[in-house]
C-alpha cells in the first residue's frame, strides 16, 4: 500500500554514531522520536538518545540513574536463571523490569531542516530523582503564550509516568514534576487554550482491563489535569489493533483539530494515522483514519534496534505542508513531508 508520506531523500538524517556519548564508558545505542520546535529562526530537534554500557560477552549490564542523576550499573551473568533477556528493550531480573538502555534528551538545530548539529550552550536534559531513575523519553514540545512546555515519559521502577518542564530560552528549565502518574505517557498539550482551559491528549494503560487508548484531559494551569475522557481506542483486526498513542500537539485547521497518532499491532508493527477533533469541543471525534497515512516500508524503517516502526512526536507546520520528524526502527531519526489537505481528504473518504 502506498502511503501519503514524502520521505526525505537524505534519510536517515541522524544515526547513533552521529552523536557522542554523554559520558566515558557509554555508547549510543539508538536515536529515537524527537520533539520538534522552532527557535531563533531554526528548526530544532529534542532527540531521545538511548545509551548503555559497552557490552562484554557473557554479561548483561543494566543501567540506572541514582537519586543524584549519576549512572549506576547492575552486572548480571547472562546465564543467571533469574535474568530474562529475550527483549532488546527490557531486562527482567529477580522479577523486576529494567530497561536495557537509559535515555536522555539532546538538542540539535538546523537552518535547512535536514542537516542537524549540536550547538554550544544548549545542554542536554537528563533524568533526575527516583521517578526518572531509568531516564526520560519521547518529549513532545508545545509552544503556548511565549512558553515552551516539555512533556516527556519519566521511567523508573515505580512505572512510567509523565514529567513536565518549561523554558523560554532552552538554557534554563523549570521542573514541574510528574503531572500524570503511572501508567501514562504520550502527552501532547494543545498549542491554544479552548474556552480558557488547557487541553492535552494522553495515554493511560492497564495490563489487566481496558487497553492502551488515547484520552483527553483539561486543566486550569497545565499542572492539574481532570475531566478525563477516552477518545480513541485500538481496533481489532486493523493496523492499530494493539495500541494507539498521540503524536505531537494537534494542528488547528478550519475543519477541526488534526492529530497525527501512532498505532501498532500486537506484533509491534507501528504506523501513523490521523483523527480530527471538534474545534470548540475536542472531546468530539469527527473522523479517523481507516488506512494509515504512513507505514514502515524503507530499509531504515524495517531494520534497526526494533524494526517495522515509524513513530513521531514532533512536526513543523508551514501552510499546507506538514514536516514530520520521526523515529525509524527505534534507531534512526528521519523526516517526511505531508500535505495537510491530503490527510484531511483521506479522513473524509
Secondary structure, 3 states (H helix, E strand, C coil): CCCCCEECCCCCCECHHHCCCCCCCEEEEEEEEEEEEEECCEEEEEEEEEEEECCCCCEEEEEEECCCCCEEEEEEECCCCCEECCCCCEEEECCEEEECCEEEEEEEEECCCCCCECCCCCCCECCCCHHHCCEEEEEEEEEECCEEEEEEEEEECCEEEEEEEEECCCCCEEEEEEEECCCEEEEEECCCCECCEEEEEEEECCCCCCCCCEEEEEECCCCCEEEEEEEECCCCCCCCCCEEEECCCCEEECCEEEEEEEEECCCCCEEEEEEEECCCCCCCEEEECCCCCECCCCHHHHCCCCCCEEEEEEEEEECCEEEEEEEECCCEEEEEEEEHHHHHHHHCC
